[in-house]
Structures are given as C-alpha cells and as structure tokens.
C-alpha cells in the first residue's frame, strides 16, 4: 500500500541545489536508509516530507492511512512535563479516552442504570483496547528502558535533561506514537551500543514504514531494506539492504566511469577526424561527423565518486614506551564515587577503545586523563615525551562567529593562506566552503572542522570522545584509514561498532563502577560479553579486587531478589483487593438483568483468580531461593 508519493520536488538553498525534480513513492513495506554527504540536504528532505519545510516546486501527496511521526534532530521543544508524560503524550488520543473512561466509571458508580453512559463506556473500552491502550503504559516503559533511561528518571522533568538525553526522549516519543511512517534523523547519535542494538531489534519488529537518516553502517545493515543516496540534487535508489547498496554503488560508478570514458574517447576521435578533414577530400564525412557530435547526448562526468576527505593524522614523534599509567584510581565528584579500582596502562602504538553505557563514567575517566579532574585516590601519570591532543564531542572549541578558514588560521596566524586552505581540503572544505560561517555548518561539517583543528598540530597520544558523531560514511572511512595508519597512541570513546572493529586493538569496558580490560579487538570483546564470561585479562589487577567485585555483584543480586519478592507481594495484595471488589460488585452492585456487565465481571474474576494462583507460586519460589 502506498503511503506517500512525491512528484518533481525541487529545492534550492541560496546557491546550492538540494533537490532537482525528484519523484518517489513510499509504501507500507519500505524500510529506507537515507544517506549522503554532510550538508547535502537529507534533513531538509525529511522536513519536506513532514510538512515543516516547503519546496520550490513539486508536491507531496499522502494517503489517508499515512500518519507521519517526526522528531527533528536537536530541534524539539520540551515542556515542563516529566519524561514519562512527555513520551506518553505521543498518544493523546489514548490519554483522552482513558480520562473519559475513568470519568464515566465514576459517574456510573453513582448512576449505575444510565444506559447511554454504559454504552459509551463499552464503546470507549473497545476503541481503547483496539488502539493498544491497555498495553500502552508498559510499552512506554519498555521504550524508555530500551533507550537507556533508568526507571527512577521517568518522573523527572525533561527540561532538566542534557541535550543528548532530550534527543533520546524525543526518539522515545516518536516510537510511542501511532504514526504509520516514521522519519528518524540520526537516531543513534546519542545512544550507547546496548541501546542501539535494542533499537535495531525494536524497529525490525515494529511493522511500520520508516525513513532513517544515519551514517551508522552496522545500524543500517540491521534495519533497512532499501537505500536512497542523495547525490547532487538527485535520489539514487538501491534495493536489497545496506551491504548490497555498498556493492551496487561501487559497480554503478565503475560502469558510469567506463561509459563516460568510452564516450570521451569517441568524441576525441571524431573531433580529430573533423579537424584533419573538414577542408580536405573527406569534407562530407567530416560534416557528417560534426552533425553526429551535435546530436550526441553527452554523458555528464561521473559525480558519485567525487573524492571525500583525505584525513591524515600526524605524530609528533616517538614517546617513551609507557604512555599512560592509572594505578588503583578512584574518580568521582565530591563524596560520590563514579568509578574505582581503575588499573590501566597504555603503551606506545596501542589503540584502545573505551566503551560502556551512557552514564557509566567514560567521560569522567577521560577528564581525569587530560587533567581536568583530580582522582579521589590512586595515581595517574603520563609518560615522558607524550604530547596529548583531545577531541571533545561537544565541539566546545568552535566559535560560531568565525569562518571555517579563520577557525584553523587562528591556530597558526603566520601560516600562508594556501597552506590553511590545502589543509582544510583534506577534511572536505574546498573552494568557497572555507568562507562559510561556523554557525551555518551542518553537524557533520562542524565535527570535521573540530577534527581539523585538533589534528593541525601533530601529537603522539590522541584522545577522541565520540569522533564519528554526525560524520557521513565517506568521512568515517577516511578517519578510520587515518587512525589505522597513525603510528602514535590512541584512546577513543565511541558507540560506532563498525568504527571500533576497524580501529581498536584493545578494549576498556566501563561497567558497574569499574573498568575491565580486554586484550583483544572489538569482536573478541563482544564474544566475551555475549558468552557471559567474566574478563580474565586485566591490567595490574589487585589480588583482593576480584573478591570485592564478586561480593559487590552478589550483594546487588540479593538486593534485586529482595525487591522482586516485595514487588510480588505488593502485586498480590493489589490483585486480592481487586478480586474482593469484583466479587462484591457481582453480588451487590451490578443489576441482575445486566448480563453484559455480569459476564465481563465474571470473566475478570476468573482472570484475577488465575493471576493470584500464579503469583502465590512465584512468591513461594522466590522466598525459597532467597538467601537473607
């Protein structure tokens, strides 16, 4: 079933053509990945589809069954609502129905014989159930938990959240809505690896059409069945998933190059023949060749393989072998400890990836490494001749009021203009682009500029905090290649699984207040985690630390077990109260001739009795296995 059709869409911004007579349809079975270089217009296309941006020409037509849910990237307004209420507000229809049902129930408690009210309540209940109303609260909780929110934060005001958390809240609201076509703009940018994997699984089971703007290659591989690539105002469409797109794009471009090269050779031969023979004996043949060239539809030069960034990462020279040492370090703020027992050594040439859930303490460890946070205990030492360069994911080094070229030139005011422009070209800033204002750059362009500033001066120990956020696929590949070839030491925090698998040869996993070291690449780390084996390879592990870890984990398990017992008892108490109320209603409240209400009440009574029996069995098992 077709949900949406676009016909001859054109859109230009200043002197840049974003869309040029583009037409397409989206069906209910489409799972589309929208890719393309930074700043090429992907977000603009989503906003056109969502009706938030106009076009210069063309039109978008939606079927009656098409309901679009869209949360703009970093543009959503947040009210004073709690996180749970903000996300649940995506289904205002269910909230209104629920409120009316409760009001009717209160009314019927005092006016049990009002037939119109009874009929209205019955109708509302059917509509509410058909719309998923009875499961909606659990669905919202599932989505919030899957996206990495702790349950105790469900009632906190969204306004107080960080920028990344607000974006996750917006994504949760989109997923909780009843749209039939979802438009997702960089949904994984603020998700950790676990939440990204959860989102992949959720989308695969969702049964809705969607268009995803993303540069996360592992995520796209898992979620899309069609790829649209924006190339110079056009949409090139590829069926069969992301991996097939990569291969077919390469094949298409090679074929286009071959056809263009062959035609240029043919044109050159014809022009040479005309030049030599127009005034000679073969004038007629030359004139015929000229007419042929005038009629020939000339192929444009292949644009799809335009060179992307050619990032280079230069080292400032060899450091001593021992680059960084962290000995039994505890880190935190005031009296609150975030991580403890950190024992980490980095040696010359190592490329270490730090991974862990959002809020696990990765940024805290980085701040300590660069000297912005003093340890609560333990020692942190940099080796001799170590030059540190640090990339901040917040891009706080960029001044929005500067131009691109000035942003780098200010680092080296005596440099020649051509030197700065040549350096910026390696990061994809060419021609007039170097005179753009920083404030006008896309998220990916800002990331590339910040990387350019970082890498302008060589360093032999580079610390990168989420360097691939917003980067397009070409830029990610260029950065991967540069870091692989870099002969200095590297510590990188990232949630990009594909990137980590290419770059890292050691993993530091921040979890449960500790940093566990895995002396292998990312695939080795995932294998260890998925097989539920505790890390056996740690750096300078203290003899008593493992016993402490085991004790702490056992304490957590006992606490969770105890909470489960208490919650089961509470649920049992609630069910028994509801059963007593239902039995009383059957005996005293419900009129004997109201067979519909009696039937419904008896059905609920039987269900409650089954639930209570099940809960007693569960409680007995829990209490029997609890070690107090």
N, C-alpha and C positions, 0 to 999 in steps of 0.2 A: 504494500500500500504506500502510495506517495504521500509524504507529509508536507513537503515544501518544494517549490520549483522557483528557480531564479532564471531570468531571461535578460541577456545582454546587459549585464551590470557593468558600469564604468564608474571609476572613482579616481580622482587625482587630488593630491595634496601639494599645494604650491607647484613646484616643477617636477614632482615625482608621480608617475602613473602607477597606481596601486592595482587597479583592475581595468581591463580593456575588453569590453563586450564579452564578458564571461557568462556562460549559461551552464546550469547543472540542476539536478534533482536530488533530493534526499528521501530515501524510503525508510520504512519502519525496521528494516533488517540491516541498515547501514551502521557500521562502527568505523568512523572515519578519523584518521590521523592527519591533521593539517600541519605541514612542515614547510620550511623555507628559511632563508637567511634572516638575521635580525633586522628589524626595521622595514621588512618588505610589505607588511600590511596584513598579517594574519589576524591580529586583534581587531583591526578595522573591519575585516570581513565578518568576524563573529558579531560585532556590534551592528553591522548592517542586517544580518540575519535576525538579531534580537530586536530590531526596530529602534535602536538607540543612536544610529548613525544613518544619514541619508546618502543617496547616491547622486552622481551627476546625470546618469541616465539608466534606463532599465528598471525592472520591477521584481519584487519578491512576492510570490503568491503562496499562502498557506492553506492546507486542507483544514476542514472543520475539526478533525481529530488531532491536529498539531497544536500542542501546548509547549512553548519554549521556556525552559528554565536556564537562566544565565546569571552568573556572578562574575562581574568584571574583575580583572586582575588588579589587585591593590586599589580598587576604587569604590568598594562597598561602604555605604554609610551605616554606622552601627548606633543603635539606640541604647537606652539605659536598661534594656531587658537583660535577664540572665541568659547564660549560654543556652540552657535547655529551652527556654521560652523563645529565644531568637530562632533556634533551629525548628522548633515545633511550629512557629509562625508561618513556615512554608506551606502548611496545610490549614489555612484559616477556615476553609470550608468544614474540616473535621472539628476544629475548635468551636465553631459556631453551632454545629449540630450537637456536639457534646453538651454545650451550655444550655441549649434549648431542651435537650432530653432531661437534664437534671432539673430544670425549672418545671417541666411537665410532671416529673416524678414527685416533686414537692407539692405541686398543685393537686395531683391525684391522691396524695396522702390525705388531703382534706376533702377532696371531691371525687371519691372512687367511682362514682356512677356516671361521670361525664364521658359519654361515648365518643364525642368528637375528639376529646383530649386523648382518649385511649387509642383511637385510630391514628391520630397524629404521631403519638409516641411509637406505635408499631411501625409506621411508615419510616419515621426517622431512624429507628433501630436497624431496619433493613438497609437503608441508604448508608448509614454509618458503617455497618458491617461490610457491605459491598466495597466501600472505599478504603477498607483496611483500618478502620477506626479502632477496633478492639486490640489490634496489634501495634498501633502507631507509637505508643509510648515506649514499648520495648524496641521498636525499630530505631527510634531516635537515640536511645541509649546505646544500641549496637553500633550505629554510625559514629557517635561521638567517641566511644571506646576504641573502635577500629582506627579512628584518625588520631589516636594518641592522647585523648583528654582523660584525666583521672576523674573518677566519679565525684570526688569532693569539689570539683570545679564546676559542676553542672549548674550550680546556683549562683555562681559569681557573675558580675556584670561584664558583658563583652567589652564595654568601653575601656575597662582596666587592663585588657589583654595586650600583649605585644603585637606588632604588625604581622608576624608570621602566624600567630595564634588566631588573629582576626581572619586571616585568609583561610585558615583551616575551618574556622567557624562558618565562613561563607560557603565553603565547599560542602560542609555537613548540611547546611540549609538547602543547597541545591539537590543533594542526594535524597533528602527527605521529602522533596516536593513531588507533585503529581504530574510533572511535565512528561510529554512523550518524546521530546527531542531536547537533549541536554547539550549545552555549549560550555566546554570546560577549557579555561585558559591557564596553561601551565599548572595543572592541579597538583603536581608532585614537588613543586619548588620548596615548600615548607614542610614536607613530610619526611620522617625518617624511613629507614629501609623497611622496618616491620609494617608501618602504616601504608607505605607504597605497595607492599605485597598484599596487604588486606584490601586496598582499593582495587587492585588488579582483579582479585577474586570476586569482589562485590560487583564490579562492572560486568564481568563475564556472566554473572548470574542475574543481572538486573532486568534483561529483556526489554530495554529501551534503546532507541537510536541515540547516537551522540556524535559530536564533532569535538575532537581533542586537539588543542594546540600544545605540543610538547616536543622537547628535544631529548627526552629520556628514552634511549634506544631499547633498553630492557623492558620498560613500561609499555612502549608502543608495540613491541613484539608480542606482548602478552594480551593486548587489549583491542587491537584494530584489525579489521578485515579489508580495509581499503585505505590507500594513502593518496591525499591530494597534496601536490607540491606547488607552491606559488613561485612562479618564475617570470619575472619581468612583465607583470600585469596579466599573466595567464595562469590557468589551473591545469596542471598535468596530472592525469588520474591513473592510478595503478591499483589493480585488483589483486587480492591474494595475500594480504598481510604485509608487515613491515620488512621482513627479511627478503621476500620476493621483490618488494619495491627497490631495495638496495641493488639487487642483481639486475632487475629490468631497467632501472635508471642508467646503470653503467652501460648496458647493452644498447639502449636507445641513443645514448650520447655518442657512443662509438659509431653507430650506424649514421647518425646525423653528421658527424665529422667526416665519415667516409663519403657520403653523398655530396657534402659541401666541397670537400677537396677534389672529388672527381669532376664536379661541375666547373670549379675554378680552373682546373687543367683544360677542360674542354673549351671554356671561354678564351683562355690564353692562346690555345692553338688556333681558334677561329680568328681572333684579333690579329695574330701574327700573319695568318694567311691573307686577311684583308689588307694589312699594311703592305705586304710584298706584292700583291697582285691587283690592287684597285686600279692602277694606271697601266697595267700590262696586258698581256694576251688573255689573261683569265679574269677580265673585268666582270663578266657576267657571273662567274662563280663567286667572286668576291662580293658583288652586290647581293647575291643570294644568301651568302653567309651573314652579311650585315642585317638583312631582313630577319634572318633566323635569330640573331642575337637580340634584335629589337623586340621580337615576340616572346623570347625566352623568359619564363618566370624564374627569377633568380632566387636561390635559397639564401636566407639570412645566415650570417656566421653563427655557428653554434654558441649559444649563451649559457647553456646549462652547466657547462664545466668551467665557468669563469673561476679563476683561481681564488680560493679563500685565503684566510690568514696563513702566514708562514711564520708562526711564532718561534722564536729561539730563546732559550734560557741559558745565559752565560754564567759560568762560575767565576768567582773572584780569586780562585787559586785553591790549592790543597790546604785543608785544615789538618790539625792533628787527628789521629785515628779516632779518639774519643770525642765525639761532637757534643753530646748532652748526657748528663747523669742526673737521675732523680732517685734519691735514696730514702725509702720509707717516708714518703711525703704525704702529709695530710693537708687538704685545702678546703677552704670554706670562707664564710663571711660572718664575722663576729663569733657568736657561740655555736653557729650552725655549721657542721662539717658536711661537705658535699662529697668528697672522695677521700679515701685514706689508704695507707699502706702502698702508695704508688712506688713501684720499683721499675724504672725504665731507663735503658741505655740505648742511645743511638750512635752508630759508628759511621765513619766516612763512607759515602756512597750508598747508604741504606735509604730505601724509600718506604716509609712507614705510613700506613693509613690508620686513622683513629675513627672508630665507628661506635655507634650507640644510639639509643633512643633520644628523642628531644627531651632536654631537661636532665639528662643523665650526668652531666658535668664536663662534657667535652670542652666547652668554651672556657670553663674555669681552669682546666689543665693548660689550655693554650695561653691564657692570661698569665699564668704562673711562669710558663716557659719564656715569655717575652719580657718578664719583669714587671708587669702591671699589677700582680697580686703576690704578696708575700705568703709563703707557706705557714700554716699553723704549727707544723713540726716537720722535721726532716730537712734535707738539703737539695738544692737544685744548682747544678754547675754546668756552665758552658765550657767547652774545651778551648785550647789555645788556637789563635788564628781563625776563629769562627766568626763569619760575617752573616748576620741574620737578616732576612727580608720577610716581612709578614703581610699577608693579604687578608684584609678584613672584609667579611661577607657583607657588612653594612655599607661598604664603599664610602666610608666617612672621610676619605682623603680627597674626594672630588668636590670642587666648588661649582655650583650650578651657574654662577655668573661668568665663568670663564669659557673660552672657546676650547675646542679639543686640542689644537696645537699649543695654546698657551698653557694648558694643564700640564703638558710634558715639558715645554720650554722653560717653565719656571724652575724646574729641577736643575737646569743647566743653562743659565741665561747667556753664557758666552758662546754657545754652540751656534753653528750656521743653520739657517732655516732649512736648507736642503737636507741636512743631517737629521733634523727632527721629523721632517716630512717623510724621509726614507724609512725612519724607524717606525713611524705610525703606520705606514703602508703594510708593514709586516703583520699588523693587527687588523687589517681590513679598512683602514681610514685612508682613502685616496682622493685626489682631486679636491673639489670644493668641500668635501666632507670634513676636512680638518678645520674648517672655519665654522662648523656648527657649534651652537651653544650647548654646553653640557646638559643644561636643563631640558633641552629638546630631544636628547638621545633616548632610544629605547632601553629597556632593562639590560638586554644583551650587549648593546653598544657601550653602556656605562661599565659593565663588567670587563669588557675588553680594554677600555681606556684605563681602568684601575689596574689591570694586569700590566698594561704597557708602562704605567708609572712605576709599578713595583719592579719590573724587570729591566728598566732603563739602566740601572746601576747593577753590576754583577754582584752576586752573593753566593756563598758556598753552603748555606743552610737556609732553605726556603720553607716557610710555614704557610700553608694555604687553608683558609677556612671557607669551605663551600665555593670553590673557584668556578664550578660549572653552572651555577645558578643563572638562568636566562640565556646562557650561551647556545647558539644554534649548533647543529650537528657538525658542520664543517669546522667551526671554531673549537669544538670539543675534541675533534680528531687531531687538529693542529696542536692543541695544548697537550694531548696525550703523547703525541710523537715527540714534542719538545722535552717533556719531562722524562720520557724513556731514555732520550739521548743525553740528558743532563748528567754531568759527572759529579755533581755535588750531592748533598744530603737533603732529604725531603721528608716533611711531615704534612700530611694532607687530611683534613676532615671533609668527608663527602658522604652523600647518600646515593650517589650515582653508581650503581652496581657495575655497569659496563665499564665506566671510567676506572673504578677501583681494580677490576680484574685485569686491566691493561697496565696499570702504573705501579701498584703496590707489591712489595715482596715480603712484607711483614704487617701484621695487624695488631693494633691495640684496641681492645674491646672494653668500653666503659659501661659497666653494668653493676647495679646493686651497691654503688658506692666504692667500687674497686676497679682497677684497670688490669685486665688479664691479657697476657701477651701470647700471640700465636705465631710461631716461627715458620710461616708459610704464606702463600699468596691468598687472595680472597676466596678462591674455590676451596682451598684447604680449610680456611676458617669456617665457611658455610657448611662444609661436610662435618666438621667437629660439632658445630652448633646443632645441626639437624639430627645428628646421631645421639644428641643429648649426652655427650661425653664432656666431663669437666676438663678444662685445659690442663695438660700435663707439662707444657713447656712454658715456664715463666722465667723472667729475668730476675736474678738475685732474690729469689723467693725466701722469705723468712721462715724458719722451722715451725714457729707457732702460728703463723698466719693461716695456714690451711685448716688447722684445727679451729681457729676462731671463725673462719669462713663457714665451716661446716656447722659450728654451733649457732651462728647467726642465721643460717638458712633453716636449720631445724626449728629455731625459735619462731621464725616467720611462718613456717608450716603449721606449728601448733597454734599460733595466733589466728591464721586463716581457718584452721579446723574449728577452733572455738567460735569464731564469728559465724561459721556455717551452721553450727549447732544452734546458736542464738537466733539466727535468721529463720531457721526451720521451725523452731519453737514459736516464734512470733507469727509466721505464716500459718502454722497450725491453729494458733489461737484465733486469728482472723477468720479462717475457714469455718471453725466451730461456731463462732459468733454469727457468721452469715447463715450457716445451716440452721441455727436456732431461730433466727429471724425469718427464714424461708418457711420453716415448719409452722411457725406462728401465723404467718400470712396465709398459708394454706388452710389452717384450722379456723382462723378468726376474721381475717381481713378480706380475702378475695371472695366475691359473691359466688354462691354455689352454681349459678347459671352461667357464669363467665368461663366457659370451658377453655377458651384460648389462653387466658391468663393462668388458669389452673394447670393446663398442660405445660406451659412454659415454666411455671414454678416447680412442678414435679420433675421436669427434666433437669432444672438447675439443682434440685435437691439430690437427685441421683448422681449428678456430676460432682457435687460437693462431697458426698459420702465416699465416692471413689478417690477423690483428691486426698481426703483425710486419712483413709487407709494407707495410701501410698506414702504420705508424709510421716505417719507413725512408723512405717517400715524403714524409711530413710533415716529418721531420727534415731531409731534403735541401732541401726548400723553405724551411724556417726558416733554415738555415745560409746559403743562397744570398742571402737578403734581409736578413741581419744586418750592420749597419754598425758594426764594432768601433771 
